[in-house]
Each structure stands twice: as structure tokens, then as C-alpha cells.
Amino acid sequence: MKRRRFLQCGGFAGAAAVAGCLGTGPGNEESPTDGAGEAPGVTETAFSVTKRTAGTQANTATVSFDGARVVVEGTIWGANGCKTAELTDAVYDADADELTVAVGTTDMPDAGDMCTQAVMEINYRAVVTLANGRPGTVVVTHDSGDGPTDVATATR
């Protein structure tokens, strides 16, 4: 009888002890200030080519801030009609408080061997979403095959 009573009480006491560990008590809730004081970090990127036309060796970009997002709209040049643009990197340097958005050119999928020899102006839009705030500086670089070149710098 004593053993049965001990097991009944022990089971209840064990369940009560574990219940605090499994629940969402005050120690497990997220507060609105979580992440405050942490450096911004890249959480998501989106990239699209908006237009491709024959043109000149254009290298331009503009940067705007939209809440937790940095939006870059620009034009990079491609060496021939088989080239398109791609986001090659979006990296935040916490020590410099600087986001670098790198755009380069690449061959279009299924381009084949026959390409027009016209220089292409490739318009694009890149969106970089950050956690924990915005960077102090954004640098946009373009690489059309001859190495990266800074084309825009923006500060908040």
C-alpha cells in the first residue's frame, strides 16, 4: 500500500516538476527587444532582371531604404547578347557597418554558341532584407567580367 501511494505521489510530483520546463513561462517568452543591440544581418535576398537591350557599357545603381529592406536598382553591361545579370553576393560587414551588394554578369541558361555581338544594357532590381536594423553604408559593385567596380555608395 505504501509503495502504491509513493508511486502515485511521486508521479504527480515528477509531472509537476517537468511541467515548468516544457511550458512557455516568463523565462521562455520572446520580448520585443530581442535582437536589440545585435548587428544587422542579411536574412533574405531577391533579384530580378527587369530589361535587357542593346546599348552601351552602362554601370549605374541607386540605393533606397524601405524599412528593413535595402533596394538596389541598376544597370550593368554584358559583353554580348548571351549575357544576363545575377546577384553574386550580399554580405554585411559588422566591423565597418557596411552592406556590399555585388552584381555580375553570367551567360544566360541555354544560350548556346550563337550570341549577338552587341553590348547589352541589363537593368535589374535587387532587394536585400536585413534583421536587427539597417547598415550604415551600402556599397554596390558591378563585375562585367573585368573585375568588380564600385558603382554606388549610400549612407543612411
Secondary structure, 3 states (H helix, E strand, C coil): CHHHHHHHHHHHHHHHHHHHHHCCCCCCCCCCCCCCCCCCEEEEEEEEEEEEEECCCCCEEEEEEECCEEEEEEEEEECCCCEEEEEEEEEEECCCCEEEEEEEEEECCCCCCCCCCCCEEEEEEEEEEEECCCCCEEEEEEECCCCCEEEEEEEC
